[in-house]
Amino acid sequence: MPQLYNIYFFRKKRRFFIKPRPYNDTDGFSAIVYTDYLRFLFNRADILIKTRPYIHLLPSQLYTFNSPHPTPYTPHPTRHTLHATFSTFPSMLSFPKFILLFTALTVAEDVCGIIDLPTTWTKEHSPYRITGDVQIAAAARLTIEAGVEVLVATGEACGETKQIDWSDSNYISIKAFGPLVIKGTAKEPVKFSPENPIAGKVQWDGIRLPFKDKAAVQIEFLHISGANKAINASYGKFNVGNSLFIGNGTGIWAEPEANLSVYNCIFTENLSAGIYIKDSRVQAVANIFYKNSTFGILSDSRLSPKINSNIFFGNSDTDCRFCPVGTNKQNIFKDPIFSGSATEKALIKKDPSLPTPAKNIKDTVIHKIYTDAIGDTAKTIVQATSALPFSLSKYSPALNAAPNTDFFKNNDGSQGDIGLYGGKTGRYNKEISY
């Protein structure tokens, strides 16, 4: 019986390779390969596989790569494990050369330069790999659908994209001179991140949105990280809602004359500030500013930003620096208590409404008498941890704490939460009320 292996698929620059790994009983097609690795040459949606020594695939198998692939290994956006096995038959090296063409559904599509026509990025073709500056022309539109992942690689300006300042010149940026629509959902957000993220390091410039109004910008359920200024707004008026800004230099940079409504967002682990406000009108309502490295909000207060019903906690320097008088009375300064956090676990242990775990029961006889007496109310309660990041615990002060106005109410009409999942979708073109 020949030795079986899994094929491990990875990308380096614009070339693709596979290497053998020990077999782990995975489905898929089988192949007989006479080499330690195969080189993949990438060409748009197809992969031309040239093997040397030669390859022989068993004719009864299906030669397609389906996405996503169940895998025993940890997947990476640009490293994919294929459901494939191959075995060694050293005596069969005399087979003729064999070249195959496969469709690769999981390979990142490289993007760079000017988008001058209406363009849509879809989950089916995700991830998209930005290799240089991307500029959305004024007459174009970029729509990014739910579930799309955008990876920002190390690169430089390409084509005739306009450079705005030193940050734009030193990092890759997305400059939206035309409309930008980001249509994420709670379960399938749109994600922007560096291709190879390094904690605590800025690796790209961010999304530039100059001279925009609500008709030209839609941002809902965006998760963005690793940028110098994740969203850089100037001379425009639009909304940013239900989005996560994590590990950036600054989450939202509003300067100058930006008129933004920011609601139901989370700003965390940003190096400078969650929101920076200078010469701008910003309304920040029902957001969470949590454990940013310096400030939750840094403001000059010149145009009286409105900061209401937010939660500030654990920001290293100041929660709201140079914010208007009265800010402390209009916001909450407590741990937001996320699902699965250490604070929640500690509260569960102290919660008298929850039954004692079986391993902590000292007298089983008395416990049985007690549970028989109160019946069903003593059934074990399982504390479920949400799969969605930064979901609120049942102990969170953010629950039902958003302003009790129609703008912040949930779809069923109930009062909404502060934080990432509060309120209803489709508020990107509405006037905020609180």
Order of alpha helices (4+ residues) and beta strands (2+ residues): beta-beta-beta-beta-beta-beta-beta-beta-beta-beta-beta-beta-beta-alpha-beta-beta-beta-beta-beta-beta-beta-beta-beta-beta-beta-beta-beta-beta-beta-beta-beta-beta-beta-alpha-alpha-alpha
